[in-house]
Amino acid sequence: TRNKTNFPLKNFHEHQIYHLDECLKQSGICFTIIRFTSLQRYFVLPASFVIKAWKEKDKSSMTLKEIEANSIEIKSGFHPTLPYLIAVDHFISEWKVKNDE
């Protein structure tokens, strides 16, 4: 998005949210990579947070503060261009800890 303070939920389509939700129900690892173009910032956001925001009927966007609090920021580079697997490893570790409790 070119917005500086929020990410519009209209960037997601209903079938995408449905697919993410179905994957989570099967214990899949689901996430989105969100880019704030004007800020040159990238975030790996768990699908569960996106789905929750989508289902809030009066919500039209996720604020940058919400995204910062619920995601892992990644920096673009040369190789790999977006090192999102670092964030995925973090999500897997959190999931294992949560399921071991």
Backbone torsions as a table, in degrees:
resi	resn	phi	psi	omega
1	THR	NA	155.1	175.3
2	ARG	-92.3	-7.6	177.1
3	ASN	-63.6	151.5	-179.9
4	LYS	-103.1	-17.0	-173.9
5	THR	-121.6	-9.7	179.3
6	ASN	-155.5	163.0	177.9
7	PHE	-118.4	112.1	-177.0
8	PRO	-63.8	132.3	178.4
9	LEU	-70.1	-15.9	177.8
10	LYS	-66.7	-11.4	175.2
11	ASN	-70.1	-15.7	176.0
12	PHE	-101.7	145.8	175.9
13	HIS	-103.8	154.4	-176.6
14	GLU	-55.9	-41.3	-179.0
15	HIS	-64.9	-28.9	177.6
16	GLN	-70.4	-42.9	178.4
17	ILE	-63.5	-43.3	178.3
18	TYR	-59.2	-45.6	-179.2
19	HIS	-62.9	-45.5	178.0
20	LEU	-59.2	-44.4	-179.4
21	ASP	-62.4	-43.6	179.1
22	GLU	-64.4	-39.0	177.9
23	CYS	-65.0	-41.5	178.3
24	LEU	-63.0	-37.4	179.0
25	LYS	-62.2	-22.6	179.2
26	GLN	-100.8	18.4	179.8
27	SER	64.7	29.8	176.9
28	GLY	-76.2	161.5	175.4
29	ILE	-96.7	111.1	-173.9
30	CYS	-127.0	136.1	-178.8
31	PHE	-157.3	168.0	172.3
32	THR	-127.2	152.1	173.1
33	ILE	-107.4	121.4	-177.1
34	ILE	-111.4	135.9	-180.0
35	ARG	-119.7	129.5	169.4
36	PHE	-98.9	98.2	-172.2
37	THR	-57.0	-50.4	-175.5
38	SER	-67.7	-23.8	179.3
39	LEU	-96.2	-9.9	-175.3
40	GLN	53.7	47.3	-180.0
41	ARG	-124.1	140.8	-179.9
42	TYR	-124.3	141.8	-179.8
43	PHE	-134.2	139.8	171.5
44	VAL	-100.9	115.4	-171.8
45	LEU	-114.9	126.2	178.5
46	PRO	-59.6	141.1	-179.7
47	ALA	-59.3	-33.4	-178.8
48	SER	-58.6	-37.1	178.8
49	PHE	-70.5	-41.4	179.1
50	VAL	-62.9	-44.8	-179.6
51	ILE	-62.2	-44.9	179.2
52	LYS	-59.5	-46.1	179.4
53	ALA	-63.2	-41.5	-179.2
54	TRP	-61.1	-39.7	-175.5
55	LYS	-75.8	-15.1	175.8
56	GLU	-77.0	105.7	-171.0
57	LYS	-59.7	-32.4	-177.3
58	ASP	-89.3	5.2	-176.9
59	LYS	-100.2	127.1	179.8
60	SER	-109.0	-10.9	-179.5
61	SER	-157.6	165.9	172.6
62	MET	-106.3	131.0	-179.2
63	THR	-74.9	157.1	176.8
64	LEU	-59.2	-39.5	179.4
65	LYS	-62.3	-41.2	177.3
66	GLU	-63.7	-42.3	-179.5
67	ILE	-65.6	-44.3	178.2
68	GLU	-59.1	-38.8	-176.8
69	ALA	-76.2	-22.2	-172.5
70	ASN	-118.3	10.9	-176.4
71	SER	-136.7	-177.6	174.1
72	ILE	-119.2	124.6	178.7
73	GLU	-80.8	137.5	176.2
74	ILE	-122.7	149.3	-179.6
75	LYS	-103.6	137.7	177.1
76	SER	-73.9	149.9	-178.3
77	GLY	-150.4	-158.5	-178.3
78	PHE	-91.9	-54.2	-178.3
79	HIS	-143.7	109.3	-4.4
80	PRO	-76.1	159.4	-179.3
81	THR	-61.1	-46.9	175.2
82	LEU	-127.5	107.3	-176.8
83	PRO	-79.4	61.8	-174.9
84	TYR	-72.0	-18.9	-179.0
85	LEU	-65.2	-24.9	174.4
86	ILE	-60.6	-44.2	178.8
87	ALA	-67.6	-40.5	179.3
88	VAL	-62.2	-43.1	176.5
89	ASP	-58.3	-40.6	178.3
90	HIS	-62.8	-45.7	179.2
91	PHE	-61.6	-40.0	178.9
92	ILE	-64.0	-44.3	178.5
93	SER	-60.4	-44.2	178.0
94	GLU	-61.8	-41.7	-179.2
95	TRP	-63.3	-42.6	179.7
96	LYS	-63.7	-44.3	179.2
97	VAL	-62.2	-45.1	-179.2
98	LYS	-61.7	-41.2	-178.3
99	ASN	-78.2	-18.7	177.2
100	ASP	-81.1	-16.3	-177.5
101	GLU	-74.2	NA	NA
